[in-house]
Amino acid sequence: MHPRLQVLLLGVFNLLLYLFLTHISKKFNWGQGYVDRPILTYLAIYFSLSLLFFAVCAILSKQPEDRFIFWTIIVFGLIFRLSILPAQQIQEDDVYRYLWDGKVFANNINPFEYAPSEVNEFKELRIQNPKIFYQIYNERNEKELEKLSALKWGNPKSLKYLERVNHPNVPTIYPPMAQFVFRAVYNFQPDSIFSMRVAFLIFDVATMIFIVGILAKMGLNKNMSAVYFWCPLIIKETLNSTHLDIIGISFLCGSIYFLIYHRHGLATFFLALGFLAKLYPAILLPLYLQSCFESSRNKKVYPWLAPVISLLLFIGIIILGYIPFMEIGLQMFEGLKAYSLYWESNDSIFACLVFIFKNLPGNLSTVSFLSNPLPIFLSKLTAISILMGVLIWFLLKNTSLIHNPHQFLKQLFIIMALVFLLSPIQNPWYLCWVIPFLCLFPSRPWILLTGLVGFYYLDYYFDYQEMQDWTKWTPWVEYLPFYLLLTLGLRNKLKVFRKTETQNIST
């Protein structure tokens, strides 16, 4: 069968599945019928979509660039997104926090200052214990909480959505750029999940445009953009679950686009915006500065000046982003502090590190350091050390963006992949940060992982069916096949490397 026809048929099958997914999403209404939710049906649809995705990746990897196939990918990718846009979110509720943050910020109140629970509890505290109340809050706080309370009761939807905010005792963890997007959505249409998704769709399409531009500049097959645009994980987690990661991913891809065109000012600017959306991209800054130094080394008398200016630009953009929220000082990081210190979810390598340190002699679990049990702290220190070690190694290698852009971008891929793998929180949507790189480096283990992470939602099924003992096996099902396939691939590459080295020595 001709590849064009294969891609067309796969597109049609994908669309039917997305329409079915939209249909069954009606049974995932918040707070209703948890036991009867069709989670297994959802997983069957998701894994079917993943199999079709694997098939299209396999077909395109063997075919030269084809204009018809490229536009088929673009058109179907957009149709998939539009078909799922009106669906009820499946097992996710982060969007309610986004809507609340946008409402708070749009009404000129600092979204980092108050946890949602304070809006529900401050009146009771003021009545029952006014002394403690006025020790905690001043006159400005009282007026702002009264205003937030009025916003809460503004309409039935507002009240309903505030009650659905997860972790209500924690102030928002989402950085300034995310807050500006939430505010813009609120100003366009308050309390609208659909409008939030449309905003994310804009960032999603922008990401796709940047990916196509990167592929074109690198001389790679633009049809491989399907690895991003047809990826079920991207579509589900961005436009159904409505996770904000797409904002930062879009800016990250924009920064890489400008980087490979040696527009270092714009690359740094977009990287800073990505950081302001979700912090992750900051880890890439040293490699960006190194490439900036390389580009300026043969052009300027003071080659160090260009990376210094880029660094100052990065810092300046971040400061400008945080200025609207600085009135409360370090308090604006309280939510982020709670997130980084105490949250752990669906992790793989980090969980293994914790297990190792917990079982060392000396009963380390009884000791705490920096608000963490010592095994947790040592696990975090080990993960950070591995990540920093790899980054320093890449810096010492000094791979040239000018002479070897493919290898340079591969370093960015490895760093972002390690950020995901070493994290204590490996939610499926965090993997979306890696997927744009798979268009350049279509690694089979990583493409497989985009499907495997769907098993994450089995935990909900086990909880609802009172089978909690099974939840401990979920990460094994998610990650073990990935690590086995990754290890096998690395072993084969090592064999090829050794064979090449032997031949070179013989020569």
C-alpha positions in Angstrom: 0.0 0.0 0.0 1.3 3.5 -0.9 2.6 5.5 2.1 0.2 8.4 1.3 -2.8 6.0 1.5 -1.5 4.5 4.7 -1.1 7.9 6.4 -4.6 8.9 5.2 -6.2 5.7 6.6 -4.3 6.0 9.9 -5.6 9.6 10.1 -9.2 8.5 9.7 -8.8 5.7 12.3 -7.2 8.2 14.7 -10.1 10.7 14.2 -12.7 8.0 14.9 -10.9 7.1 18.2 -10.7 10.8 19.2 -14.4 11.2 18.6 -15.1 8.2 20.7 -12.9 9.6 23.4 -14.9 12.8 23.4 -18.0 10.8 23.6 -17.0 8.7 26.7 -15.5 11.8 28.4 -19.1 12.7 29.4 -18.9 10.0 32.0 -16.0 11.7 33.8 -18.0 14.5 35.4 -16.2 15.9 38.4 -17.3 14.4 41.8 -19.7 11.9 40.2 -19.8 8.2 39.7 -16.1 7.4 40.4 -16.6 3.7 40.6 -18.5 3.6 37.3 -16.0 5.8 35.4 -14.9 3.9 32.2 -11.2 4.2 32.9 -10.4 0.9 31.2 -12.3 2.0 28.1 -10.3 5.2 28.1 -7.1 3.2 28.4 -8.1 0.9 25.5 -8.7 4.0 23.4 -5.5 5.7 24.4 -3.4 2.6 23.7 -5.1 2.1 20.4 -4.2 5.7 19.5 -0.6 5.0 20.7 -0.4 1.9 18.4 -1.6 4.0 15.4 0.9 6.6 16.4 3.8 4.1 16.5 2.7 2.8 13.1 2.7 6.3 11.5 6.2 7.0 13.1 7.5 3.7 11.6 6.1 4.5 8.1 7.4 8.1 8.1 10.9 7.1 9.3 11.4 5.1 6.2 10.0 7.6 3.7 11.5 10.6 2.1 9.9 14.0 2.6 6.6 14.2 0.8 4.5 17.4 0.5 1.2 15.5 0.4 2.0 13.5 3.6 3.2 16.7 5.3 -0.1 18.5 4.8 -2.0 15.4 5.6 -0.2 15.4 9.0 -1.0 19.1 9.5 -4.7 18.9 8.6 -5.4 15.7 10.6 -3.4 17.0 13.6 -5.6 20.1 13.7 -8.8 18.0 13.2 -7.8 15.7 16.1 -7.4 18.7 18.3 -10.7 20.3 17.3 -12.5 17.0 17.9 -11.3 16.7 21.5 -11.6 20.4 22.3 -15.1 20.3 23.8 -14.6 17.0 25.7 -14.9 16.8 29.5 -11.4 16.5 31.0 -10.5 12.9 31.9 -9.2 12.4 35.4 -7.5 15.8 35.6 -8.4 19.0 37.5 -5.4 21.4 37.3 -7.4 23.7 35.0 -9.6 24.8 37.9 -6.5 26.3 39.6 -5.6 28.1 36.3 -9.1 29.6 36.1 -9.0 30.7 39.8 -5.5 32.2 39.4 -6.5 34.1 36.3 -9.6 35.5 38.1 -7.5 36.6 41.1 -4.8 38.2 39.0 -7.3 40.0 36.7 -8.8 41.6 39.8 -5.5 43.1 40.8 -4.8 40.6 43.6 -1.5 38.8 43.8 -2.2 35.1 43.0 0.9 34.0 45.0 -0.4 35.5 48.2 -3.5 33.5 49.2 -4.3 29.8 49.1 -7.8 29.1 47.9 -8.7 27.6 51.3 -8.1 31.0 52.9 -11.0 32.4 50.9 -13.2 29.8 52.5 -11.9 30.0 56.0 -11.0 33.6 56.7 -14.4 34.8 57.8 -14.7 31.9 60.3 -11.3 32.6 61.7 -12.1 36.3 62.0 -15.3 35.5 64.0 -13.9 32.7 66.2 -10.4 34.0 66.9 -10.0 37.7 65.8 -6.8 38.0 67.7 -5.1 35.4 65.6 -6.8 36.7 62.5 -5.2 40.1 62.9 -1.9 38.6 63.7 -2.0 36.9 60.3 -3.8 39.5 58.2 -3.6 43.3 57.9 -6.3 45.6 56.6 -5.2 45.2 53.0 -5.4 41.4 53.3 -8.8 41.6 54.8 -10.1 43.8 52.0 -8.6 41.5 49.3 -10.0 38.4 51.0 -13.5 40.0 51.0 -13.1 40.8 47.3 -12.0 37.2 46.6 -15.0 35.9 48.6 -17.3 38.1 46.4 -15.7 36.7 43.3 -16.1 33.2 44.6 -19.9 33.7 44.9 -20.1 35.8 41.7 -21.9 33.0 39.8 -22.6 29.3 40.3 -19.8 28.3 37.9 -17.3 30.3 39.9 -18.3 28.7 43.1 -18.3 25.3 41.6 -14.8 25.7 40.1 -13.2 27.1 43.2 -14.4 24.0 45.1 -12.6 21.8 42.6 -9.2 23.4 43.0 -6.7 20.8 44.0 -4.3 21.3 46.9 -6.4 24.3 48.1 -4.2 24.8 51.2 -1.2 25.7 49.0 -0.7 29.0 47.2 -0.2 28.7 43.4 3.0 27.2 42.1 2.6 28.5 38.6 5.2 31.1 37.5 4.5 34.6 36.1 4.1 33.8 32.4 1.5 31.2 33.2 -0.3 33.8 35.4 -0.3 36.3 32.5 -1.9 33.6 30.2 -4.5 32.8 32.8 -5.3 36.5 33.2 -5.7 36.9 29.5 -8.1 34.0 29.3 -10.1 35.4 32.2 -10.3 38.8 30.5 -11.5 37.1 27.3 -14.0 34.8 29.0 -14.2 34.2 32.7 -14.5 30.7 34.1 -14.2 29.1 30.7 -12.3 25.8 30.3 -12.9 26.0 26.6 -11.2 29.4 26.3 -8.2 28.1 28.2 -7.9 25.2 25.8 -8.1 27.6 22.8 -5.3 29.6 24.3 -3.3 26.4 24.8 -4.1 25.4 21.2 -2.5 28.6 20.0 0.7 27.7 21.9 0.4 24.2 20.5 0.3 25.3 16.9 3.1 27.8 17.5 5.2 24.8 18.8 4.4 22.9 15.6 5.5 25.9 13.5 8.8 26.1 15.4 9.4 22.4 15.0 8.9 22.5 11.3 11.3 25.4 11.1 13.9 23.6 13.1 13.6 20.4 10.9 13.9 22.6 7.8 17.0 24.3 9.1 18.6 21.0 10.1 17.9 19.5 6.7 15.7 16.8 8.2 12.5 15.3 7.0 9.6 17.7 7.9 7.2 14.8 7.9 8.7 13.8 11.2 6.8 16.7 12.7 4.1 14.0 13.1 6.0 12.7 16.1 4.8 15.8 17.9 1.6 16.7 16.0 0.0 13.3 16.1 1.3 12.3 19.5 -1.7 11.1 21.6 0.1 12.2 24.8 0.4 15.8 23.6 -3.2 16.0 22.4 -4.7 14.4 25.5 -2.7 16.2 28.1 -2.8 19.6 26.4 -6.3 19.8 25.0 -8.2 17.5 27.2 -6.4 17.4 30.6 -5.6 21.1 29.9 -2.1 21.2 31.3 -0.1 24.4 31.0 3.2 22.8 30.0 2.5 23.7 26.4 3.2 27.3 27.2 6.7 26.6 28.3 7.2 24.0 25.5 6.3 26.5 22.9 8.8 29.1 24.2 11.5 26.4 24.5 11.0 25.3 20.8 11.0 29.0 19.8 14.3 29.5 21.6 15.9 26.5 19.9 14.6 27.8 16.5 16.3 31.1 17.0 19.4 29.4 18.5 20.1 27.3 15.4 19.7 30.5 13.3 22.3 32.1 15.6 19.9 34.7 16.8 21.2 34.5 20.4 19.4 37.5 21.8 16.0 36.1 20.7 17.0 32.6 21.7 17.8 33.8 25.3 14.6 35.9 25.4 12.4 32.9 24.5 14.3 30.7 26.9 13.6 33.2 29.7 9.9 33.2 28.8 10.0 29.4 28.9 11.5 29.6 32.4 8.8 32.1 33.4 6.2 29.5 32.2 7.6 26.5 34.0 11.2 26.8 35.2 12.6 23.7 33.4 14.4 25.4 30.5 16.8 27.2 32.9 18.9 24.1 33.0 19.8 24.7 29.3 21.1 28.2 29.8 24.8 27.2 30.3 24.8 25.5 26.9 23.1 28.5 25.3 25.8 30.8 26.7 28.5 28.5 25.5 27.1 28.6 21.9 26.8 32.4 22.2 30.5 32.6 23.1 31.4 30.4 20.2 29.5 32.5 17.7 31.0 35.8 19.0 34.6 34.4 19.3 35.6 35.2 15.8 33.6 38.4 15.4 34.3 40.5 18.4 37.4 41.7 20.3 35.8 40.7 23.5 34.0 37.4 22.8 33.0 37.0 26.5 30.8 40.1 26.2 28.1 38.4 24.1 27.4 35.6 26.6 27.5 38.2 29.5 24.9 40.3 27.7 22.8 37.1 27.1 23.0 36.2 30.7 22.0 39.7 31.8 19.1 39.6 29.3 17.9 36.3 30.8 18.1 37.6 34.3 16.5 40.9 33.3 13.5 39.2 31.7 13.0 37.0 34.8 13.1 40.0 37.1 10.6 41.9 34.9 8.3 38.8 34.9 8.3 38.7 38.7 8.1 42.4 39.4 4.2 42.5 39.5 4.3 39.9 42.3 7.3 41.0 44.3 5.3 43.1 46.8 4.9 40.0 49.0 8.6 39.1 48.9 9.7 35.5 49.3 6.1 34.5 50.2 5.5 34.2 46.4 7.6 31.1 46.4 5.6 29.3 49.2 3.6 27.2 46.8 6.7 26.2 44.8 8.5 25.4 48.1 5.8 23.0 49.1 5.9 21.4 45.7 9.6 20.9 45.6 10.0 19.7 49.2 7.0 17.4 49.7 5.5 16.2 46.4 6.4 12.9 44.9 4.4 11.1 42.2 4.8 8.3 39.6 8.6 8.4 39.8 11.0 5.8 38.6 14.7 6.5 39.1 14.0 8.7 42.1 11.9 6.0 43.7 14.8 3.6 43.3 17.2 6.1 44.9 14.8 6.6 47.9 14.5 2.8 48.3 18.3 2.4 48.3 18.9 5.2 50.9 16.0 4.0 53.1 17.6 0.5 53.3 21.2 1.7 54.1 22.4 0.8 57.6 21.8 3.4 60.3 18.0 3.9 59.9 18.3 7.2 58.0 14.6 7.6 57.8 14.6 8.9 61.4 16.8 11.8 60.5 15.5 15.0 58.7 17.4 17.6 56.7 16.0 20.7 55.1 12.4 19.6 55.9 12.9 16.2 54.3 13.7 12.7 55.7 17.3 12.1 55.0 16.7 9.4 52.4 14.5 11.8 50.4 17.1 14.6 50.7 20.0 12.3 49.6 17.9 11.1 46.7 17.3 14.7 45.5 21.0 15.5 46.0 22.0 12.4 43.9 19.5 13.3 41.1 20.8 16.9 41.0 24.4 15.7 41.0 23.8 13.4 38.1 22.1 16.1 36.1 24.8 18.7 36.9 27.5 16.1 36.1 26.1 15.5 32.7 25.7 19.2 32.0 29.3 19.9 33.1 30.5 17.1 30.9 28.7 18.6 27.9 30.2 22.0 28.6 33.7 20.5 28.8 33.1 18.7 25.5 32.3 22.1 24.0 30.3 20.7 21.1 30.0 23.3 18.3 26.6 24.5 17.4 28.1 26.0 14.2 30.0 22.9 13.0 27.9 20.1 14.7 24.4 21.4 15.3 22.9 17.9 15.3 25.1 16.8 18.2 24.5 20.1 20.0 20.7 19.7 19.9 21.1 16.1 21.0 22.7 17.4 24.2 19.7 19.6 24.8 17.5 16.5 24.3 19.5 14.4 26.8 19.4 17.2 29.4 15.6 17.6 29.1 15.2 13.8 29.1 17.2 13.5 32.3 15.2 16.3 33.9 12.1 14.1 33.4 13.7 10.8 34.4 15.3 12.0 37.6 12.4 14.1 38.8 10.5 13.0 42.0 7.3 13.9 40.0 6.9 12.1 36.7 3.4 13.0 35.7 2.7 11.9 32.1 2.3 15.5 30.9 5.9 16.3 32.0 7.1 13.9 29.3 5.6 16.4 26.8 8.8 18.5 27.2 10.8 15.7 25.6 8.5 15.0 22.6 9.6 17.9 20.3 13.1 16.5 20.4 11.8 13.2 19.2 11.0 14.8 15.9 14.8 15.3 15.5 15.9 12.2 17.3 13.1 9.6 16.8 14.2 7.2 19.6 12.1 4.1 19.8 12.3 3.8 23.6 11.1 7.3 24.1 8.3 7.1 21.5 7.2 3.9 23.2 7.2 5.7 26.6 4.6 8.2 25.2 2.2 5.3 25.1 3.4 3.5 28.3 2.8 6.5 30.5 -0.9 6.1 29.9 -0.8 3.3 32.5 -0.5 6.2 35.0 -4.3 6.4 35.0 -4.6 2.8 36.2 -3.9 4.2 39.7 -7.3 5.9 39.6 -9.0 2.7 38.6 -7.4 0.7 41.4 -8.3 3.4 43.9 -12.0 3.5 42.8 -12.2 -0.3 42.9 -10.5 -0.4 46.3 -7.5 -2.3 44.9 -4.9 0.1 46.3 -2.3 -2.7 46.7 -2.0 -2.8 42.9 -1.0 0.8 42.6 2.6 0.1 43.6 3.0 -1.9 40.4 1.9 0.9 38.0 5.3 2.6 37.6 6.9 -0.8 36.8 4.4 -1.3 34.0 5.1 2.2 32.8 8.8 2.4 32.9 10.4 -1.1 32.9 9.8 -1.8 29.2 11.2 1.7 28.4 14.4 1.2 30.5 14.9 -2.3 29.0 14.6 -1.1 25.5 16.8 2.0 26.3 19.5 -0.2 27.8 19.4 -2.5 24.8 19.8 0.4 22.4 22.7 1.8 24.4 24.3 -1.6 24.4 24.1 -1.9 20.6 25.5 1.6 20.2 28.4 0.7 22.5 29.1 -2.4 20.4 29.2 -0.3 17.2 31.5 2.2 18.9 33.9 -0.5 20.1 33.9 -2.0 16.7 34.7 1.3 15.1 37.4 2.0 17.6 39.0 -1.4 16.9 39.0 -0.8 13.2 40.5 2.7 13.6 43.3 1.2 15.8 44.0 -1.5 13.2 44.1 1.1 10.4 
